[in-house]
Amino acid sequence: MSTINVLEVPQDILDSARLTLPELKMELAILLYSQRRLSIGKARELAEMSLWEFRQLLASCRISPHYDKTDLQEDVNTLRQLGRL
């Protein structure tokens, strides 16, 4: 995976926000996930967390997982195809 390091955040901005760079990445990941701009997988990569850790973080922020009727129907169809329903 290649990375592009083009975002420069002055230290005084981080200090004013009372954030470290890893915390800023975590906040950005939460924001983009909550806006449905990143999947949970990509958001957790940005936050540099395991999927479990990121799910726990979302829960602590009271952000529900993105799972709608279409997702449910796809899961039901998959279970039917596997003979589990």
DOSETI-353279 format. One record per residue: residue in one letter; x, y, z of N, C-alpha, C in turn. Coordinates in steps of 0.001 Angstrom, whole numbers, plus 500000, padded with zeros to 6 digits. Each point is the difference from the previous one (the first is absolute). Layout:
<recs>
REC   type      n.x      n.y      n.z     ca.x     ca.y     ca.z      c.x      c.y      c.z
REC      A        X        Y        Z        X        Y        Z        X        Y        Z
...
</recs>
This chain:
<recs>
REC   type      n.x      n.y      n.z     ca.x     ca.y     ca.z      c.x      c.y      c.z
REC      M   500852   498834   500000   499148   501166   500000   500898   501228   500000
REC      S   499749   500899   499069   500767   501229   499974   499304   501062   500836
REC      T   500767   500910   500522   499434   501093   500788   500434   501325   499401
REC      I   499146   500970   500147   500305   501352   499557   499994   500874   501248
REC      N   501098   500613   500268   500122   500860   501184   499998   501455   499561
REC      V   498802   500535   499758   499908   501375   499534   499314   500912   501000
REC      L   499384   499441   500990   499312   500817   500984   500980   500402   501093
REC      E   500225   501285   500092   500872   500512   501046   499134   500718   501025
REC      V   500132   499589   501237   499236   500626   501076   501002   500659   500938
REC      P   499979   501314   500063   500933   500686   500900   499786   499559   501452
REC      Q   501082   499910   500720   499942   499561   501385   499091   500883   500840
REC      D   499964   501313   499717   499153   500881   500804   498513   499695   499790
REC      I   499639   499497   498808   498614   499578   499756   499694   498770   500846
REC      L   500908   499032   499979   499810   498800   500820   499927   500375   501479
REC      D   500876   500901   500416   499993   500438   501393   498683   500687   500356
REC      S   499520   500860   499110   498731   500707   500259   498838   499027   500092
REC      A   500043   498973   499168   498933   498992   500006   500213   498961   501097
REC      R   501141   500080   500668   500378   499033   501036   499978   498577   499443
REC      L   500609   499849   498814   500062   498710   499332   501421   499677   499593
REC      T   500301   498713   499987   501231   499532   499383   499655   499648   498557
REC      L   500996   499762   499179   499738   499623   498615   499205   498693   499921
REC      P   500334   498970   500779   499175   498777   499964   498545   500259   500428
REC      E   499801   500877   500970   498630   500331   500423   499247   500740   498896
REC      L   500706   500862   499275   499380   500710   498887   499565   499019   498914
REC      K   500849   499024   499717   499650   498979   499010   498775   499205   500458
REC      M   499935   499711   501281   498863   499278   500549   498725   500835   499870
REC      E   500078   501279   500332   498844   500891   499880   499543   500114   498554
REC      L   500944   500086   499084   499671   500077   498581   499336   498707   499531
REC      A   500506   498878   500465   499414   498705   499640   498556   499897   500495
REC      I   499759   500431   501215   498646   499976   500568   499077   500896   499180
REC      L   500457   501195   499694   499190   500946   499234   499658   499446   498622
REC      L   500997   499503   499285   499760   499495   498649   499115   498756   500008
REC      Y   500153   499160   501014   499122   498836   500116   498570   500449   500288
REC      S   499827   500919   500920   498653   500444   500373   499303   500697   498835
REC      Q   500771   500595   499097   499443   500630   498811   499819   499009   498846
REC      R   500330   498732   500259   499927   498934   498996   500933   500242   498810
REC      R   501083   500680   500265   500981   500264   498947   501103   498955   500000
REC      L   500144   499288   501129   500950   498883   500091   499278   498794   500563
REC      S   500375   498843   499498   499499   498752   500588   500663   499818   501357
REC      I   499467   499067   500772   500602   499749   501314   501426   499479   499856
REC      G   500242   499222   498948   501343   499470   499785   501017   501090   499704
REC      K   499631   500916   499122   500906   501089   499654   500140   500988   501156
REC      A   498923   500248   500712   500056   500917   501140   500918   499451   501088
REC      R   499903   498708   500259   500861   499426   501035   501456   500011   499565
REC      E   500249   499871   498684   501377   500123   499501   500536   501401   500253
REC      L   499174   501010   499688   500414   501387   500224   500288   500240   501481
REC      A   499165   499444   500852   500180   500170   501447   501125   499122   500548
REC      E   500512   499105   499155   501055   499059   500403   499569   499178   501209
REC      M   498790   499437   499890   499436   499189   501072   499530   498672   499417
REC      S   499854   499018   500859   499387   498757   499557   498506   500249   499789
REC      L   499368   499113   499282   498565   500138   499770   499251   500012   501328
REC      W   500382   499114   500898   499356   499931   501307   500159   501313   500763
REC      E   501213   500530   500027   500252   501261   500707   499175   501147   499402
REC      F   499955   500044   498651   499265   501079   499355   498499   499880   500262
REC      R   499485   498775   499988   498580   499801   500322   499702   500457   501432
REC      Q   500899   499700   500913   499835   500443   501385   500019   501526   500082
REC      L   500902   500622   499247   500089   501453   499971   498701   500604   499471
REC      L   499482   499443   498909   498739   500496   499447   498873   499874   501020
REC      A   499962   498878   500688   498954   499792   501015   500129   501032   501112
REC      S   501228   500303   500416   500186   500976   501071   499600   501409   499545
REC      C   500040   500232   498693   499563   501289   499434   498523   499976   499610
REC      R   499340   498882   500289   498585   499813   499662   499732   500121   498503
REC      I   500914   499431   499210   499837   499961   498550   499632   498571   499626
REC      S   498819   499858   499437   499497   498676   499634   500720   499475   498771
REC      P   500131   498677   499926   500589   499423   498792   499088   500254   498808
REC      H   500586   500125   498820   499218   500188   498787   499479   498637   499554
REC      Y   498746   499795   500200   499375   498732   499628   498542   500312   499738
REC      D   499604   499913   498734   498629   500361   499654   499236   498792   499463
REC      K   498798   500240   499526   499143   498914   499513   500642   499253   498843
REC      T   500696   500716   499142   500674   499355   498873   501068   499033   500497
REC      D   500785   500434   500992   501018   499119   500578   499359   498762   500611
REC      L   498897   500197   500714   499302   498880   500618   499503   499028   498939
REC      Q   499405   500520   498936   499486   499128   498948   501125   499215   499334
REC      E   501146   500657   499780   501156   499305   499422   500473   498884   500919
REC      D   500025   500259   501303   500412   498969   500956   499012   498838   500016
REC      V   498708   500303   499965   498973   498950   499975   500150   499172   498728
REC      N   500193   500648   498860   500182   499272   498739   501223   499095   500045
REC      T   501084   500505   500565   501219   499197   500127   499754   498788   500886
REC      L   499329   500201   501132   499692   498880   500894   499109   498972   499309
REC      R   499064   500454   499207   499126   499070   499252   500815   499199   498991
REC      Q   500900   500670   499304   500844   499311   499019   500892   498965   500665
REC      L   500401   500273   501214   500838   499063   500749   499189   498912   500686
REC      G   498657   500101   499871   499136   499012   500624   499902   500132   501508
REC      R   500205   501171   500497   499959   500200   501453   498722   500667   500452
REC      L   499084   500260   499068   498685   500540   500346   498924   499178   499347
</recs>
